């Protein structure tokens, strides 16, 4: 928990639960993103046979796009629509 979060809790004791839930949610999201990134990198290397340079480029692009989504520059729905229009693939839990 950073300093700003601790100050919020001090000012608003009822916010302790909210701050905890927010911190836990961020931790879980970060963990899922990390796991998914590792899986994508492994598949790209093992199945698509990307070399180190290609793999680093791929991961940087993934991280940059993920950051753009988090900052609100790009919507995931727009990416889904573009992917479906350009490739005919709809990404779902089951492809």
C-alpha positions in Angstrom: 0.0 0.0 0.0 1.5 3.3 -1.0 1.5 6.6 1.0 -1.6 8.0 -0.8 -3.6 4.9 0.0 -2.6 5.1 3.7 -3.6 8.8 3.8 -7.0 7.9 2.4 -7.5 5.3 5.1 -6.5 7.7 7.8 -9.0 10.3 6.6 -11.8 7.9 6.1 -11.7 4.8 8.3 -14.6 3.2 6.4 -12.4 3.4 3.4 -10.1 0.7 4.9 -12.2 -2.1 3.4 -12.5 -0.2 0.0 -8.8 0.4 -0.1 -8.1 -3.3 0.7 -10.5 -4.5 -2.0 -9.0 -2.1 -4.5 -5.5 -3.3 -3.7 -6.4 -6.9 -3.8 -8.2 -6.5 -7.1 -5.1 -4.8 -8.6 -2.9 -7.6 -7.3 -5.1 -10.2 -8.9 -5.3 -8.4 -12.2 -1.5 -8.0 -12.2 -1.1 -11.7 -11.5 -3.5 -12.7 -14.3 -1.8 -10.4 -16.8 1.6 -11.7 -15.9 0.4 -15.3 -16.2 -1.2 -14.6 -19.6 1.9 -12.8 -20.8 4.1 -15.8 -19.9 1.7 -18.2 -21.7 1.7 -16.0 -24.8 5.4 -15.7 -24.8 5.9 -19.5 -24.4 3.5 -20.3 -27.2 5.1 -17.7 -29.5 8.5 -19.2 -28.8 7.6 -22.9 -28.7 4.9 -23.2 -31.4 5.6 -20.2 -33.6 9.4 -20.5 -33.2 10.0 -16.8 -32.6 13.6 -16.1 -31.9 14.7 -13.9 -28.9 14.6 -10.6 -30.9 11.1 -11.4 -32.3 9.8 -12.5 -28.9 11.0 -9.3 -27.2 9.4 -7.2 -29.9 6.1 -9.2 -29.6 6.1 -8.8 -25.8 6.8 -5.0 -26.0 3.9 -4.6 -28.4 1.6 -6.6 -26.1 2.7 -4.5 -23.1 2.2 -1.3 -25.0 -1.2 -2.2 -26.2 -2.3 -3.4 -22.7 -1.1 0.0 -21.4 -3.1 1.8 -24.0 -6.2 -0.1 -22.9 -5.6 0.7 -19.3 -5.1 4.4 -20.0 -8.4 4.5 -22.0 -6.8 5.2 -25.4 -8.1 2.0 -26.9 -11.1 -0.1 -26.0 -11.0 -3.9 -25.9 -14.2 -4.0 -27.9 -12.6 -2.0 -30.7 -9.7 -4.5 -30.8 -12.1 -7.4 -30.8 -14.1 -5.9 -33.7 -11.0 -5.1 -35.7 -9.7 -8.6 -35.2 -13.0 -10.2 -36.3 -13.3 -7.9 -39.3 -9.7 -8.5 -40.5 -9.4 -12.2 -39.7 -12.9 -13.5 -39.2 -11.8 -14.7 -35.7 -14.0 -13.9 -32.7 -11.9 -14.3 -29.6 -14.0 -16.0 -26.9 -13.3 -18.4 -24.1 -13.7 -21.1 -26.7 -12.4 -20.6 -30.3 
